[in-house]
Amino acid sequence: MHPRPSPIAASLYTLRDLNADVIILHGPHGCCFRTGRLLEGDGIRVLTTAMAENDFVFGASEKLVEVLKKAEKMFHPKLVGVVGTCASMIIGENLKNTVEDANINAIVLPVESHGGLSEGDNTEGAIAVLESAIKYEVIDSDEADRQIEMLKLATEIEKTRGMAQGKYIKPSFGDNKEKVAKIIVKAIKNNKKVAFILNAKKETSYLFSDFLNIGFSAINKDNKPKIIANLDINIGLPRIRGHVKNIISELENNGINIDHITGGLDEYPISGNNALECINNGEFDLIVVAGVPHALKIEDIDNKDITTIAVTDGPRLVEPLFDLGYDYVVAELDAHSKTLGVDHIVESDFGLMLKSAVQWEIDSE
């Protein structure tokens, strides 16, 4: 009942992850405006054909050809994505034929995406890009099939455990971050066994990795928290593997190593299962799950006395996370806008609270 991400936006992000140089939205100039502007911070040139009222009746193929030729002249791209919108797809614009008519030197992926794809799931827009990428041999079918499987699993998680359950969910910012940070720091200081679990996706991992990057040895050098993370450097589209490389390098430079790797950044729908196995095979008093915490089935944790903390980027995910059984939930804001265009770990609000709590414990001794 509440607004959900658009398949069109998912198409844009997936083209970004394929390292497209230019993306052209074939629709009105305001369509997906915010997403387009954010992606420019990631170095992607996002253009529009700026369809208007007459184009809704007579079509705008000529406008698309014109923009494609201008894009080639201005940016000399190697890979271009042409993304349909509600306006161009409803009137039946033929993106493939128009792209061929433009005949530019770059590889151009036509993506017939719009807001009502299938059941309106945003992942359908990403799948449309992958299917086009196979046809134009940008990625092989095995990788595309794996990506599509993950996207379908992600949709299932959102519909059963997340914000797409069909009911209205009131936004919430969850528990007080300072209070939760002090709970974690006191647990580490008092020799409780703590695990930090990163189960994040795409560039938001730069934000959620921040709490892994904190030196807790200052309060208890003999009680290092275990780090469990979906940071497999060999899995994912080119840009995604680059994020993993950057995060691991920065952590290692700060003397922090990952104890268990559960999968890749695009495998968060299943890496939560691997993290759960790590928890049940260990003896923990407290766990912190950050990124997509609802993909980890905390109801299947063997130790029912364990304290569970979720860190999410969705105010509308706070209520579902409490319903799943998390003891504490905190929400980070603007994770996408804070992490687009960066190649390093970004300070999070909760990370800052953890650092403050560590310093408070040091000063109180």
C-alpha positions in Angstrom: 0.0 0.0 0.0 2.9 2.3 0.6 5.3 3.4 -2.3 7.9 0.9 -3.4 11.1 1.2 -5.5 10.4 1.3 -9.2 11.6 -1.4 -11.8 12.9 1.6 -13.8 15.2 2.6 -11.0 16.4 -1.0 -10.7 17.2 -1.1 -14.4 19.3 2.0 -13.9 21.3 0.6 -11.0 21.9 -2.7 -12.8 23.2 -0.9 -15.9 25.5 1.0 -13.5 26.8 -2.3 -12.1 27.5 -3.5 -15.7 29.7 -0.4 -15.9 27.6 1.3 -18.5 29.0 4.7 -19.5 25.7 6.3 -20.5 22.1 5.6 -19.7 19.2 7.1 -21.7 15.7 7.2 -20.2 13.2 7.1 -23.0 10.4 9.1 -21.3 9.5 12.4 -19.8 12.3 14.5 -18.3 11.1 14.0 -14.8 11.0 10.2 -14.8 13.3 8.7 -12.2 14.8 12.1 -11.7 16.3 11.5 -8.3 17.8 8.1 -9.2 19.3 9.6 -12.4 20.9 12.5 -10.5 22.3 10.1 -7.8 23.8 7.9 -10.4 25.7 10.8 -11.9 27.6 10.8 -8.6 28.7 7.3 -9.6 30.2 8.6 -12.8 27.3 7.5 -15.1 26.0 10.0 -17.7 22.2 9.8 -17.4 20.2 11.4 -20.2 16.5 11.7 -21.2 14.6 12.0 -24.4 12.2 14.3 -22.6 9.0 13.0 -24.1 6.1 15.4 -24.1 2.4 15.3 -24.8 2.6 15.0 -28.6 5.1 12.2 -28.2 2.6 10.2 -26.2 0.4 10.2 -29.3 2.7 10.1 -32.2 5.8 8.4 -30.7 9.3 9.7 -30.1 11.7 7.3 -31.9 13.3 10.2 -33.7 14.1 11.9 -30.3 15.7 8.7 -29.1 17.9 8.4 -32.2 18.9 12.1 -31.8 19.9 11.6 -28.1 21.9 8.4 -28.9 23.9 10.2 -31.6 24.5 13.2 -29.2 25.6 10.8 -26.5 28.1 9.2 -28.9 29.5 12.6 -29.9 29.7 14.0 -26.4 30.9 11.0 -24.3 32.3 8.4 -26.8 30.8 5.6 -24.7 31.6 1.9 -25.0 28.3 0.7 -23.3 25.0 2.5 -23.4 21.7 1.5 -21.8 18.3 2.7 -23.2 15.7 2.2 -20.6 12.0 2.4 -21.3 9.6 4.2 -19.0 5.8 3.9 -18.4 5.2 6.5 -21.1 7.2 5.0 -23.9 6.3 1.4 -23.1 2.5 2.0 -22.9 2.5 3.5 -26.4 4.6 0.6 -27.7 7.9 2.2 -28.7 10.2 -0.3 -30.3 13.5 0.3 -28.5 15.4 -2.4 -30.3 14.6 -1.2 -33.8 15.3 2.4 -32.8 18.7 1.5 -31.4 19.6 -0.2 -34.6 18.4 2.8 -36.6 20.8 5.0 -34.6 23.7 2.8 -35.5 26.2 4.2 -33.1 29.6 2.6 -32.3 28.8 1.6 -28.7 27.1 -1.5 -27.6 23.6 -0.4 -26.8 21.3 -2.4 -24.5 17.5 -1.8 -25.0 15.7 -2.4 -21.8 11.9 -2.5 -21.9 11.2 -1.5 -18.4 8.3 0.3 -16.8 6.6 0.8 -13.5 4.1 -1.9 -14.0 6.3 -4.8 -15.0 4.9 -8.1 -13.9 3.5 -7.4 -10.4 5.5 -4.2 -10.2 8.4 -5.7 -8.4 11.5 -3.5 -8.7 13.7 -6.6 -9.4 11.9 -7.1 -12.7 13.7 -4.0 -14.0 17.0 -5.5 -13.1 16.1 -8.8 -14.7 15.1 -7.0 -17.9 18.7 -5.5 -18.1 20.3 -8.9 -17.5 18.2 -10.5 -20.2 19.2 -7.8 -22.7 22.9 -8.1 -21.6 22.8 -11.8 -22.5 21.5 -11.1 -26.0 24.2 -8.5 -26.6 26.9 -10.7 -25.0 27.8 -8.3 -22.3 27.6 -11.1 -19.7 27.4 -14.8 -20.1 24.2 -16.7 -19.5 25.5 -18.6 -16.4 26.2 -15.3 -14.6 22.9 -13.8 -15.7 21.1 -16.9 -14.5 22.8 -16.6 -11.1 21.9 -12.9 -10.9 18.3 -13.5 -11.8 18.0 -16.3 -9.2 19.3 -13.9 -6.5 16.9 -11.2 -7.6 13.9 -13.5 -7.4 15.0 -14.7 -4.0 15.4 -11.1 -2.9 11.8 -10.4 -4.0 10.5 -13.3 -2.0 12.3 -12.1 1.1 10.8 -8.6 0.8 7.3 -10.0 0.2 7.5 -12.4 3.2 9.8 -10.8 5.6 10.3 -7.2 4.5 8.5 -4.0 3.4 6.6 -5.5 0.5 4.2 -7.7 2.5 1.2 -5.8 1.2 0.2 -3.9 4.3 0.9 -0.3 5.2 4.0 0.0 7.3 4.6 3.2 9.2 8.1 4.5 9.0 10.2 4.3 12.2 13.7 5.1 13.2 13.8 2.3 15.7 15.7 2.3 19.0 18.0 5.0 20.3 21.4 4.5 18.6 23.4 5.6 21.7 21.5 3.2 23.9 22.2 0.2 21.5 25.8 1.2 21.0 26.4 1.1 24.8 24.8 -2.3 25.0 27.3 -3.6 22.4 30.4 -2.0 24.0 29.5 -3.1 27.5 29.1 -6.7 26.2 32.5 -6.6 24.6 34.1 -5.1 27.7 32.5 -7.7 30.0 33.8 -10.6 27.9 30.5 -11.5 26.2 30.9 -13.3 22.9 29.9 -10.9 20.1 29.5 -11.4 16.4 29.2 -8.6 13.8 27.4 -9.9 10.7 27.5 -7.9 7.4 24.7 -9.0 5.1 24.7 -6.0 2.8 24.0 -5.3 -0.8 25.9 -3.3 -3.4 27.4 0.1 -2.5 25.5 0.3 0.8 28.2 -2.1 2.1 30.5 1.0 2.3 28.2 2.3 5.0 27.4 -0.9 6.9 31.1 -1.9 6.9 31.8 1.1 9.1 31.0 -0.7 12.4 33.4 -3.5 11.4 36.1 -0.8 11.2 36.1 0.1 14.9 38.9 -0.7 17.3 37.3 -2.4 20.3 40.7 -3.6 21.6 41.0 -0.3 23.6 38.3 -1.6 25.9 39.1 -5.3 25.9 42.1 -6.5 23.9 41.4 -10.2 24.7 37.8 -10.2 23.4 37.7 -9.5 19.7 34.3 -9.7 18.1 33.9 -12.2 15.3 33.3 -10.7 11.9 31.0 -12.6 9.5 30.5 -10.9 6.1 29.2 -11.4 2.6 32.4 -10.1 1.1 33.5 -12.7 -1.5 35.8 -10.9 -3.9 35.2 -13.4 -6.7 31.4 -13.1 -7.0 29.3 -10.4 -8.7 29.2 -7.9 -11.6 32.4 -5.9 -12.1 31.5 -2.9 -10.1 30.3 -5.1 -7.2 33.5 -7.0 -7.0 35.3 -3.7 -6.9 33.3 -2.6 -3.8 34.4 -5.8 -2.1 38.0 -5.3 -3.0 38.0 -1.7 -1.6 36.3 -2.7 1.7 38.6 -5.7 2.4 41.7 -3.7 1.6 40.7 -0.9 4.0 39.8 -3.3 6.8 43.1 -5.2 6.4 45.0 -1.9 6.4 43.4 -1.2 9.8 44.4 -4.6 11.1 40.9 -6.1 10.8 40.3 -9.5 9.3 37.1 -11.3 8.4 36.6 -14.6 10.2 33.9 -16.0 7.9 32.9 -15.1 4.4 29.3 -16.0 3.6 29.0 -15.1 -0.1 29.0 -12.1 -2.4 27.3 -8.7 -2.0 24.6 -9.8 -4.5 24.1 -13.0 -2.6 22.5 -11.4 0.5 19.3 -13.5 0.0 21.3 -16.7 0.7 24.4 -15.4 2.5 22.1 -14.9 5.6 21.7 -18.7 5.7 25.5 -19.2 5.8 25.7 -16.5 8.5 23.1 -18.4 10.5 25.1 -21.6 10.3 28.1 -19.7 11.7 26.1 -18.5 14.6 24.7 -21.9 15.4 28.2 -23.5 15.2 29.6 -20.9 17.6 28.7 -19.7 21.1 27.6 -16.1 21.1 25.9 -13.9 23.6 25.1 -11.0 21.2 25.0 -10.6 17.4 24.7 -7.4 15.3 23.3 -7.9 11.8 23.7 -5.0 9.4 22.5 -4.3 5.8 19.6 -6.7 5.0 19.0 -8.2 8.4 15.6 -9.6 7.5 17.3 -12.1 5.1 18.8 -13.8 8.2 16.3 -16.1 9.9 16.9 -15.2 13.5 13.9 -17.4 14.5 16.2 -20.4 13.6 19.0 -19.4 16.0 19.5 -22.3 18.4 20.4 -20.1 21.4 17.1 -18.4 22.3 18.9 -16.3 24.9 21.2 -14.5 22.4 20.7 -10.7 22.1 19.9 -9.7 18.5 20.4 -6.3 17.0 19.5 -5.3 13.5 20.9 -2.3 11.6 18.8 -1.4 8.5 18.6 1.4 5.9 14.8 1.3 5.7 12.6 3.1 8.2 9.8 0.9 6.9 11.8 -2.2 7.7 12.0 -1.4 11.5 8.5 -2.8 12.3 9.0 -6.0 10.3 12.4 -6.6 11.9 10.8 -6.3 15.4 8.1 -8.7 14.2 10.7 -11.2 13.2 12.1 -11.2 16.7 15.0 -8.8 16.8 15.5 -7.3 20.3 16.8 -4.0 19.0 16.6 -2.3 15.6 18.3 0.9 14.5 17.9 2.6 11.1 20.5 4.4 9.0 19.2 7.1 6.7 20.2 7.9 3.1 22.5 4.9 2.7 22.3 5.1 -1.1 23.0 8.8 -1.4 25.9 8.6 1.1 27.6 5.7 -0.8 27.2 6.5 -4.4 30.4 7.6 -6.1 32.7 6.5 -3.2 35.3 3.8 -3.1 35.9 3.7 0.7 34.1 2.9 3.9 31.8 5.8 4.9 31.1 6.8 8.4 27.6 5.8 9.6 25.5 7.3 12.3 25.6 4.1 14.3 29.3 3.7 13.7 29.9 7.1 15.2 27.7 6.1 18.2 29.8 3.0 18.7 33.0 5.0 18.6 31.6 7.4 21.1 30.5 4.6 23.4 34.0 3.1 23.2 35.5 6.5 24.2 33.0 6.9 27.0 34.1 3.5 28.4 37.8 4.5 28.2 37.1 7.9 29.9 35.0 6.3 32.6 37.9 4.1 33.8 
